[in-house]
Amino acid sequence: MSLAPDGALSRWLVPDEVIRKWVAAANAASRGELIHKHRPLKTIRGPITVTGSSAEGYQLSPENYRRYDQPVRLFALANTDAIITLYQYWYPRLAQAYSELGIRNKSFHQVVIGAIDNVLAAPDVEGPIQLIRPSVYYKFADPKLEKLPGIQKLMIRMGPDNAARVKEKLKEIKAKLEEMPVQEQTQ
């Protein structure tokens, strides 16, 4: 079963330890965090693209948004029903891998819904995004944006059009997930 035409989306997946990586990513995203090691998806290549200088100030460049165009386009085109079918098929293994983390207060299904909610809560930011560079890494100049969870900052870094496409697809997925009865595995 393919999620996107020609298996193009699968080229973004990291092939080893897939179940554990997706569980770790969903668990981190449910807390608003991004995982940097052991990601289930390949990292977007290249450094962040900015305009401006230290004298005049930095802005996140629209060129930076284009780095996310291909994976976002593929995700937006992914067949939602196929995503749900694969989720249902793999759910027992996902739930087992989640239980191995020793977290008992939520089901993996609740974690996935929470992760989606965190992404959907990312603010929509239009216009130039001001940055500062107090050290090696750039930060948002707006303290409200800089205090956002990592998953929401990622949504801003991918640009308003890409963020809107991701949110639209996640709303479709969430609606289907909320309709779905999930049987938790008993230990």
N, C-alpha and C positions, 0 to 999 in steps of 0.2 A: 504494500500500500504506500503510495507516494503522497506527500503533503503538498507538493508543488510540482509544476510541469518539469519534466526531464530530471527529476530528483535534484534540482538545483539547490533546494534548501539543505539537503543532506551534506553538501559540500561545506556548510558552515558548522556542522556538528563535529565535536571531538569524539572519535570512535571508541575509546577505551573507558571502562568504568562509567558507562552512560547513565545507568540507573542512579548510582550514588552521586554522580555529579549533578543530575537534575534535582535530586532530593536536597543536596546541599545548597544549590542555587535558589530553589523555591523557599527553603527554610530561611536563608539569608534575606531574600527579597521580602518575606513576610515581616521581617524586622526593619525593612527599609535599606538593608545593606546590600552591597555588591560583593561577590567573591572575586578575589584576584588570582588565587591559585585553584587549580582543578576545575576550571570552567567547563560547562557542557558545550559552549559555543566558542568558535575561534575568535580571537581578539581582532578588533578593527585595526588595520595596519596604519602606521604612520603617527606622527606626533599631532597634537592638537594644533589647529591652524588659527592664527590670530592676525589681526591687523593693528596698526598703531605702533607706538614705541613707549619706552618708560617715561619719556618726557611728556608726551601728549596723552598717554593712557592707552590701554589695550582694549580691543573688542574681539569677541568670538566671531570669527569669519564665517560667512555663508559657505565658503569652501569646506569648512569643517563639517557642515551638515551633509555634504555630498559623500563623505566617507561612509555614512550610514545608509545611503540610498539603496544599494543592492540588497543587503539583508532585510531592511525594512520592507522593500517592495516584495520580496519573496515571502516574508511573514504575512503581509497584508493579503497576498494572493493565495496563501495556504487554505486548503479546504477545511473549513471549521468542523464539518461532520467527521472528516478523517482524523482530525486532531482528537476529537472526543472519543472516537472508536479506539484509537491507539492508547489514549489515556485509560479507558476502561479495560482494555486488554492487559496493559502493563500495571494497572493499579495495585494488584496484590504484591508485586515485587517492589513497587514504589513505597507502599505502606510498610513492607517488611524492612526495607532499607531505612526508612524514617524511624521505625521503632528501634533500630540498631543505634540510633543517636541517643537513645535513652530519654527522649522527651515524651512525656506521658499526658500532658494537659490538653493536647489537640490531636485531631486526626490529620493525616497528610492532606486529605481533601480540604480541611479547614485552612491548612497552611497555604495551599495553592490559591484558594479564594483570597486569603489575606495578602498574598504576594501581588495578585492582580489588583486588589484594592489600593495597595501602596503605589503601584505604577499609575493607576487612574487618578490618584490624588495629586500627582505632579501638577504644579501650576502651569498654565499656558502663558508663555512669555513671548511677547511680540517685540519687534524692534531690536535695535542693537543691544547686545548683552555686554556690559562693561566688566572687564577683568582687571585683577591686580596680580602682581608677581612678587610676593614678599620673599620668595626663595626660589628654588628650582621650578616648582610647580605653579601653574596659574590657579587663581581662586576667583570666585565671583566677587565683584566689588560690592554688590548689594548684600549686606549681612543677612537679610531674610533668605536670599537664595543660597548663600554659603552654609546656612544652618540646616538646609533641607537634607533629608536622608540621601545616601549615595544613589539609590535607585532613581530618585526623582531628579537629582542633578544630571544623571545620564540622559534622562528624557529631555532636559533642557539642552544639553550638549548636542543632541542629535537634530535639533532644530524644530520649529513649530510644525512644519508640514509632516515630517517623519514622525514626530510625537503624536500628532493627530491620527495618523494611519495606524500606529501601534495601539493607541487607545481604542480606536474603532474596532479593531480586530479583537482586542482583549474583552471589550464589552460583549461581543458576539460569543466568545468562548465562555465568559463568565455566566451569561444567560443560560447556555446549554449545561454548564457544570452545576448550576443551582437547581436545574430540573432533574438532574441525574441522581438516582438512589445509589449510595455507595455502601457496600458491605465491608466493614473493617475486618481484617484478619484477627483472629484471636490467637494469643500466644500459647 
